[in-house]
Amino acid sequence: MVKQRFVLPVDPDPCPDLMIERGPKGTGVGRWVPDDKHTLLAKWLGGTRQARVKWPQRIFIDPFCGPGRLQVEGETFTRDGGALVAWRQSQAHAVPFTHIEPERTAACATRLRALNAPVQEFTGPAAETAPKMAAAVPSGALVLAYIDPYNLSYLGFDILKALAKLPKVDLLVHFSTMDLQRNVDIALDDARARFDDAAPGWRDHIDHAQLAKVGLREGFFNYWLSAVKGLDFTSARHMPLIRGDRNAPLYRLVEFSRHPLANKIWDDIAKPANLELFPETDG
Ligand SMILES: C[S@@+](CC[C@H](N)C(=O)[O-])C[C@H]1O[C@@H](n2cnc3c(N)ncnc32)[C@H](O)[C@@H]1O
């Protein structure tokens, strides 16, 4: 049987008058947001749906959800943001989330409520909301946390630590390789200090005075990876590198779980279609 290619649906905006995410420059987000990031998110939810069936409490945590609707640069229409993709996919799979915990913008919560999602909203920066989100999770819930900041300075390790206190949690993390590439090798300690929150202690463990740029980036990423694994997770093998204009590497999507099956499902979804043609290197 030929496997049908998954295509992310474009659904109408339940609240077209509310704000829209158009990226850090305001010109629209990149094509890779729906084509790669949200497609992988939707496939991950599809792949893990069986695991959720038996759980009475199924929770989606999104501390960087934005307004819940976005416009891709060059497109005339808008699309769902990640939290709405997650909600609609969970409904389509007939295992709807029993709670959705978005952050910050009332727009996302309003859009989710308009689609009858059971929303519990948290206002404030992710560093403050993530521990509150984790504390609000009922015991015995299965949690999927989607951690999607624009750059590493917002990916505070404490956010992951707070979520790691939940016994049944899987994480999907946006790790900005572009931020790392642009900033980690600047020969100034304060530029390097900008990464201290994401991976506390990294400068004591990596010889940043000696290593060349590539070694420094790899060293930082590996240090971060082992720090997250140290919170009692294993990571999936495939960490797809999402590329932007002119093939520039932007970020990796890294999945962490405490259940080997979840890692395996992510690996099946995220494996490169052709390993020879698309090596997963940061260029
Ligand atoms: C990459 S976008 C995420 C989009 C969304 N997760 C999605 O998949 O459609 C990052 C979002 O985080 C928001 N943001 C920026 N700083 C934040 C912070 N400190 N805490 C929480 N959200 C923040 C930005 O406004 C932006 O909407």
The ligand as an SDF file (V2000), in Angstrom:
LIG
                    3D

 27 29  0  0  0  0  0  0  0  0999 V2000
    8.7490   30.9840   17.2310 C   0  0  0  0  0  0  0  0  0  0  0  0
    7.3720   31.8900   17.7960 S   0  0  0  0  0  0  0  0  0  0  0  0
    6.3110   30.5980   18.2720 C   0  0  0  0  0  0  0  0  0  0  0  0
    5.1170   30.3480   17.4740 C   0  0  0  0  0  0  0  0  0  0  0  0
    4.2380   29.2130   17.9270 C   0  0  0  0  0  0  0  0  0  0  0  0
    4.8310   28.3370   18.9120 N   0  0  0  0  0  0  0  0  0  0  0  0
    3.8240   28.3910   16.7330 C   0  0  0  0  0  0  0  0  0  0  0  0
    4.2300   27.2400   16.5870 O   0  0  0  0  0  0  0  0  0  0  0  0
    3.0360   28.8900   15.9320 O   0  0  0  0  0  0  0  0  0  0  0  0
    7.8550   32.4530   19.3850 C   0  0  0  0  0  0  0  0  0  0  0  0
    6.7630   33.2020   20.1060 C   0  0  0  0  0  0  0  0  0  0  0  0
    7.1740   33.4210   21.4460 O   0  0  0  0  0  0  0  0  0  0  0  0
    6.7790   34.7360   21.8450 C   0  0  0  0  0  0  0  0  0  0  0  0
    7.7050   35.1480   22.9060 N   0  0  0  0  0  0  0  0  0  0  0  0
    8.7880   35.9420   22.8270 C   0  0  0  0  0  0  0  0  0  0  0  0
    9.3970   36.0300   24.0200 N   0  0  0  0  0  0  0  0  0  0  0  0
    8.7080   35.2640   24.8750 C   0  0  0  0  0  0  0  0  0  0  0  0
    8.8480   34.9430   26.2520 C   0  0  0  0  0  0  0  0  0  0  0  0
    9.8460   35.4190   26.9760 N   0  0  0  0  0  0  0  0  0  0  0  0
    7.9570   34.1170   26.8030 N   0  0  0  0  0  0  0  0  0  0  0  0
    6.9630   33.6010   26.0670 C   0  0  0  0  0  0  0  0  0  0  0  0
    6.7680   33.8740   24.7540 N   0  0  0  0  0  0  0  0  0  0  0  0
    7.6290   34.6980   24.1630 C   0  0  0  0  0  0  0  0  0  0  0  0
    6.9120   35.5470   20.5830 C   0  0  0  0  0  0  0  0  0  0  0  0
    6.0750   36.6800   20.6420 O   0  0  0  0  0  0  0  0  0  0  0  0
    6.4680   34.5540   19.5100 C   0  0  0  0  0  0  0  0  0  0  0  0
    5.0860   34.6560   19.3050 O   0  0  0  0  0  0  0  0  0  0  0  0
  1  2  1  0
  2  3  1  0
  2 10  1  0
  3  4  1  0
  4  5  1  0
  5  6  1  0
  5  7  1  0
  7  8  2  0
  7  9  1  0
 10 11  1  0
 11 12  1  0
 11 26  1  0
 12 13  1  0
 13 14  1  0
 13 24  1  0
 14 15  1  0
 14 23  1  0
 15 16  2  0
 16 17  1  0
 17 18  1  0
 17 23  2  0
 18 19  1  0
 18 20  2  0
 20 21  1  0
 21 22  2  0
 22 23  1  0
 24 25  1  0
 24 26  1  0
 26 27  1  0
M  CHG  2   2   1   9  -1
M  END
$$$$
